Amino acid sequence: MKKTYVRLAATAAMLVSAATSAYADSLTLYCSADEAWCQQIKTTFEEKTGITVDMTRKSSGETYAQVRA
């Protein structure tokens, strides 16, 4: 379980750096963790960057299939 959160945190960090370097107006976040955790990441990112986050919460299998497609 701990490894999952570390991976998700790393993914979130990559999304943050990619979005800020590209100066995007919005960002889509695919999240497979606990919904409350996803919402906290979304809110914190929006507050710190001013970039709107569209969050999609799905199981890891659904998220993988969507990202892979």
N, C-alpha and C positions, 0 to 999 in steps of 0.2 A: 504494500500500500504506500509506503514511504517513497519508493522508487517512482511510483506513478505521479505523485505530487512534484517530485524533483523534475521529472520529464515535462510535466505540464508547465512548471515555472520556467523551465528553459525555453519551451515553445513560446510562452507568453513574452519572454524577454526578446526572443528573435522577432516576434511580431511587432513589439514596441520599437525596436531599432529599425526595422524595415519601414515601418509606417512613418517614423519621424524623419528618416533620411530621404524618403520620397515626398514628403510634405503632402500627404494625402488629406482629403477632406473627410473621408470616412474609412472605416476598416471593418471587415467581417471577421468575427472571432468564432471559430468552431471549437466548442468546448465539450469535453466528455467527462469532466469531473463533477463533483457535487454542485448543484445549481447555485447555492449560496456563495460558494467559492468563485464560481464563474462570474456571478453578478458583482462581487467585490472587485475582481480583476478589471472588469469592464468599467465600473464606476471610477476606480482609481486612475486608470489609464485616461479616461475622458477628462477628469479633473486636472491631471498633470499636463496633458498635451493639447486639450481643446479639440481633439479629433473625435468625431462621433463614431461609436462602436455599435455595429449591428451584430448581436450575439445570437448564435444558433446552438442550442443545447440538444445533443443527440448521444446515443451510445457510441462507444469507441468504434464498433464495427460499421455503423452508419456513417460516422465521420470519416473514417478511412476510405470507405467506398466513394463518398462525395468528393473528397480531396483528390483521390486517385483518378476519378473520371474526367 
